[in-house]
Amino acid sequence: MLLEYFVAMLVIMGLTTTFDKHTSRMQHFALAEELSNLIPEEYEPQFDNNTQREIIAALGTTARMHCRVRHLGDRAVSWIRQRDLHILTIGIMTYTNDQRFLARHIDNSDEWVLKIVSVQPRDAGIYECQVSTEPKISLAYKLMVVTSKAQILANRELFIQSGSDINLTCIAPQAPGPYTHMLWYKDTELVSDSTRGGIRVISEQQIKTSNLVISRVLHTDSGNYTCSADNSNSDSVFVHIIKSEQHAAMQHELGVRLEAGQSLWLLLGMLLLLQHMSRPLLQLQLQLVGA
C-alpha cells in the first residue's frame, strides 16, 4: 500500500509538470484532485472478524477471548465487561481487584487476549474488545460457562455373570472444545490392557464417547468403574461379578418368589369365588327356613 502511495504521488507530480503553459490552473487542480483519490487514506484500526466470538468454558477451567486489531497505531485496546461496564484491562494493565482477569499481548502482533482463570457461573455474559478511536469501535464476545459431566449409560449397580463380557459406554456431550480425552478407572487405578488381557478402550474424541470392553470377566474384575473426561465431572458404576451357581441361585430365588406370588393370587381368587358362590346358597337356606 505504501508503494501505491508513492507511485500515485509521482504520477501527480509528473503529470502536473508536463502540462503545457496553455493548460489552465483549474485543470491542474482538478487533475491533481482526481489522482489524489488513488492515495490511500490514513490506516484506521480494523477488527479481524474471523476470530471466535462465542466461547464455551467448563466450570473451573481457563477461558480466553482473542481480539485481533489491524493498524492499531498508537491506540489502546481495552476489555470491558458489558453487564456493569467495568473496564477490566487497558493494554496489558489490569484494572480490577479480581486477579483471575489477565491481559496478554505478544509484541508486534495484532492479538490482544483476555484471560479468565477458574471461570465461575457469574463470569458468563458479554465482553467487549474496544479500541480508543474517535468514535470508539468495539467487538462483542459471548462467554458461556457450562458444568460438564461424564455419563455412563448403565445402571448404578450391575450384576455380571463370571465368564461373560462387560461393555460400558461413557459420553460427555457438554465437554468444552472439539476434542475430549476420556479415561477409565477401576477403583483408583487406570484401566489398561497391561493389567490383564482382554481389555479394550475405544474412544472417539470428536464425538466425546468412550467404550470399555472387558472379555471373560473374573471375580477380581468386581469393583467401582469410573469414567473421567477432560474438564468434566466423572461418573461411576459398581460392577458385581457373580459365579454361575450364584446366578442360578438368584434365578431360582426369583422363580420361587414368582411362584409364591402366583399361589397367593390363586388362593385369593378361590376365596373370592367361594364367597361369591356362598351367597346364593345362604339366601336359599333363609327362604326355606322362612317357608
N, C-alpha and C positions, 0 to 999 in steps of 0.2 A: 504493500500500500504506500509506503514512503517513496518507493521508486516511481510509482504513478504520479505522486505529488510533484516530484522534481521534474519529471517529463512534461507534465502539464505546464509548469512554470516556464520551462524552456520554450515550449510551443508558444505561449503567450508573448514572451519576450521576443522571440524570433519573428513572429508574425507582425507584432506591433511596430517593429523597427524596419520591416521590409516594405511597408505600405509607402507608396509614393506621396509626394507632397500635396497631390490633389485630393487625397483621402481626408475626409473631414475628421475633426477631433471627436465628434459624436460617434462616428462609425468606429473609431478606435476603441472608445469606451464600451460600445455595445458588443464588439467582438471580444474584448477582454472579459466582460462580464459573462458572456456565453461560455467562453473557455474556462472561466474560473469555476464553473459548475462541476468541472471534471476533478477539481481539487477536493479531496475528502475533508469533511468537517472533523473537528477535534474528536478523537475517540472518546465515547461515553461508556461508562460501565454497563455491562450486559450480563445477565444471568445465563448459565447453561441449564436449559430446561430439561435436559436429558437425565438429570440426576434423580435418584429415587426419592420421592417426597412423601410416601406413606411407609412408615417404619413400624414393624411389629417386633416387640421385645418381650421376652418372657420375664415374669416377676423375678427380681433379684439379679438379672443379667445387666450388661452394659449396652446402652443404646447410643448410636452415633448417627448424626444428621450431617450430610455433606452438602455444602453450598459452594458452587463454583462461580466466580465472578471474573469475567474478562475485562481487560482495560481498566483496572481499578484505579490506577494512578495513585494520587495522594489521598484518596477517600478511605474511609474506615468501614469495616464490616462489623455489624452488631447482631447479636442473637437476642430476641425478645420473646418472652412468654406472653401469649395473647390474652389469657384469662384475667391477668392482673396488670398487663402492660409493664411487667418488670423487665428491666434491661439486665440480662444475665451476663453478657460479655460484650466488650468493645475491643476489637483486635484480638490480642491474646490475653487481655486483662479480664479478670472475673470480678463482677460487681454483685455478688450475692454471698450471704453467710453460709449457704448450703454448699459444702465442699464437694458434693457429688457432681457439681456442674463445672466443666472444664472446657476451655477453648484450645484448639490445636490448629497450627498452621505451619507448613513447610516453606521456608524462604524461597522466593522466586516461583512459587506455584500459585495457581488460581483457586486453590481449595481452602475453605475455612470450615472447620468441623466443630460442632457442638457435641460434647461427650457427656453422657449422664451415667454415672456409676450406680449400680444396685438400684435399678428403676423400681418405683413403687406405683401402686394404682393412681395416686394423686398426680403423678407426672404425666399421665395421659392428657392429650389435648393438642392444641395448635401452637406451633412455634414459628417465628418469622426471622428470616435472614434479611437484614436491612443494610442498605448502602447509603452513606451520607451524601448523596447528591442533593441538588435543589431543583425540583422537589425530590424527596427521598423515594427510593424504589425498594420493594421488598418482595420476597418469595415465601409462601406459606408451606410448612411441613406439618404432617399429622403423625403423632406418636400414639400407638395403641399398645397397652400393656395387658398381656394375657397370662393366665395361670395354666400352664400346660401340664397335662397328666398322662402318663403312660397307662394303658388299659389292657389287661389280659382278658381275652374273650373266653372266659370259663367261669365255673362256679368257684366260690372262695375255698371250697374243700372238695378234693377229688379222691375217689377210690379206684385204683387201677390194679387189675389182676397181674400177678407176677408172671413174667414172660411175654406180656403184651407190650405195646408201644405207647409212649407219651407223645402227644403233638399239641404244643401250646402256641397260640398266636397272640402277639402283642402289637398294639397300634398306638401311635402318638400323633394324632392328626393336627393338633394345635402347636406342636413344637415349632419354634421360630426358625427361619432360614430354609433354603431349598433342600438341604441335606441334613439328615438326623442320624447320629451314631447311636446304636442301641446295643445293650449288653444284657446277658442273663446271669443270675447268681443263684446258687443253691445254698441256702442259709447265708453264710457270709463269703463264700468262695466263688470266684468267677467260674462259670461253666465252660469247659473246653473239652475237646476230644482227647486231650492228653491224659485226663483223669481216668477215663475208662473208654473203651471202644464203643462205637455205635451211637455217638452223639453228633448231631449236625445243627448248626445255627445258620439259618438262611435269612439274610436281612436285605431289604430293599430300601436304601436310604432316601430315594426320591419320593417314594410313596409312604415312607415312615412306618414300615411294617417289619416285624421280625418273627420268625418261626423257630421254636426249639423242638427238635425231634430226638427222642431217646428210644433206641430199639431194645427190645427184650429186657425190660426193666427188672431190676433186682430189689430185694428188700432194702438194701443200702441206698437206693435211689429215693426213698421216702424223705420228705423234708419240705422246707419252705422255699418256693421258687419265686424269684423277683425279677421283673423286667425294668431296666433303667434306660432312660432316653436323655439325650442332651437337653439341658435347661428345662427339665420336666420332673414332676413328682413321680416316684416309682409306684409300681403296683405288684402285689404278691398273691399267690395262691398256695395252699398247703396240699401236698400230694401224699396219700397213703398207699403204700404198695402192700397188697394182701395176697396170701397164698391161695392156691386153688381150693384147698379144703375150707378156708375161711370164706371164700367166695360162694362155695356150695352151701356152707352153713348159713350164710346170710340169705341166700336164695331160699333155703329150706325154711328158715325162720319167717321170711316174708310170706312163703306159701302157707305156713301154719297160721299166721295172722289172718291171711285172706280166708282160709277155711273156717277159722273161728268166727270171723265176721260174718261169713255166709251162713254158718249154722245158726248164729244168733238171729239173723234176719229171718231165716226159715222158721225158727221157733216162734218168733213174734208173729209171723204171718199165720201160723197154725192156731195160735191162741186167739187172734182176731177172728179167724174163720169160725172157730168153735163158739166164740161169744156171739157171733152173728147168727149161727145156726141154733143156738140155745134159746134165743128169744121167742121164735115161733112155738117151740115145744112148751116153754113156760106159759105162754098165752093159752095154748090148747088145754094144758092141765088146769089152769084157772077157770076156763069155760066149763070143763067137765065138773069141777067141784061146785061151781055155781048152779049147774043144772040139777 
